[in-house]
Amino acid sequence: MKFKWALLTFMITIATVLTGCEPLLVLDPKGPQAETTANVIWISIISMAIIVIVVITLLIIVLVKYRASKQPDDYEPPHIEGNPIVEGIIVGIPILIVAFLSVVSVMSTYEVESTPVGYEEQEPMVIYASSSNWKWHFSYPEQDIETVNYLFIPTNQAVEFKLYSHGTISSFWIPQLAGQKYAMADMVNTLNVVAEVPGDYMGRNANFNGEGFAENTFNVTAMPHEEFDTWVEEIHATADPLTEEEFEQLLEPGHLGQMTFTGTHLDFAPAPEGENSEHNHGSSTGSEDENTEHEKHNDQSSSEESEHSNH
């Protein structure tokens, strides 16, 4: 009786506490990429719930039906060599479960890594999202705008984020729009996002990177194309240009509020992609040096041939 009352009290307490909780953002998607992620989470939760319920049910049946108190004192269990059916079940079902979850994971990974379905023919808007301790810099090369710690994007528009870091490894994450992806120094990662519902969304760094990690957040506002174009015009009319000296100050460790500039730091501090990447080992420069040496050698050979013919 005491156990029943304790269990009932525990369940009422949990229900009361959870009543005041907001919905998990990852389970409230506002874009196709986040919806795929949410579906995978639900599939995983349901699959694990079924497994747990079945296992606990079988455990209770075994404990009740085969408990020692039900058997006579002289009971001896029969000797069993094995049961092919039972062995097939206990081996086959886990294999099927792992295979099912593996297929779901692979398919969903390819889906969230590519441009969302229905937006393949659309030219994506490119935004460079770079992190520094502990802030986010968003560069709009097409609009010639840069923002700090906030992001405006048009709805129903494919957006291609180019992610990298000016310092430690960070993780770019907008739970209601897309899963997290790392921003690292010396390389650029790509993340495709589409916001289908206008609104304000929370974004943050999902990778611990020091004492300022907790406040390494940013705001995302999705709006219709007309409002986005108006915002761009207002920025060009009111914001100051971003200088190299000011950008160097922005990279200093610390927290900042929201800031807006015309121009981007890509003009004087380009992203580490292509020839600017540290992974490029200078093959172009090497080729130029080799060509120069080759030309010098040819000139020297020509001079020697001319002298020989004169003699």
Order of alpha helices (4+ residues) and beta strands (2+ residues): alpha-alpha-alpha-beta-beta-beta-beta-beta-beta-beta-beta-beta-beta-alpha-beta-alpha-beta-alpha
